[in-house]
Amino acid sequence: MNLLMANGELEAARMGGHDIAAVLESLSAHYHQVMLLRDREGLSIAGMADHPALTREAVKSRRHRARVLARECPDR
């Protein structure tokens, strides 16, 4: 599973063996959802934006914020 992808690199590797599930669970629901749709389900940004409540811009913004929050998570 390619969790927390950034610039084509597996960012999870930078987490030094910390519990990725705990980090994802610490995210609010809308950030968690976007990360799972992209990294577990493999949906593209356009595919995620097909969801009625999401625009392409919202997806990109939420993915960016989720990665930043995951890096700062105290569970890391």
N, C-alpha and C positions, 0 to 999 in steps of 0.2 A: 504494500500500500504506500503510495507516494504522498504522505501527509506533509503539509506545510511546504509545498514546493515554492521555490523562489528562484527565478532566473535559471531554470532548468537543473538546479541542484537540489538534492534531498536535504532540506533544512533540518529534518528530524535528526540527521547525523550530527548536526551541530549541538544537539541538545544533550550530548554526553550521556546517553543511556537513561535519561529521565523518562518517567512514565508519560508517554504521548497521550494515552487515553485520559489521564488526569488533566493534562493541559487542555485538551479539547473540551472536556467536561466543564472546565473553568470558564470557557467562553460563553457569552450570552447566546441565546437560541439562534438568532439570525446570523451571527458569525459562525457558529458551529454548523448550521445548516449549509452555508455556502462552502465551507471547507470540505464537508462530507460529500456534497454533490459533485464538487470538482475532483477531489482526490480519491474517493472511494468509488463513486459512480462513473467517473471519467467524463462528466459533462463539460462541454466547452462553455465559455462565457456566454456565447450566443444561445446555447442550449439552456443554460440556467436562466437567461433573460426571457425565455419563453414563458416562464412562470408568471401568472397574472400580476403578482405583487412586486416583481423585480424588473428593473431596467438594466441594460448593459452597464451603465455607469454605476448603478447601485451594487451590482455584482462585483465589479472591479474595486470599488471603494471598500466593500465589506471584506473581500479577500485580503486586501492590503491591511486593513485595520486588524483583522483576525491574526495575521502573521505577526504584526507588531505586538499585539496583546499576548500572543503565545510566547514570544521571545522574552517578554517582561514577567511572565507568570511566575509567582513564587513557588509553585509546585515543580518547577524545572529544577 
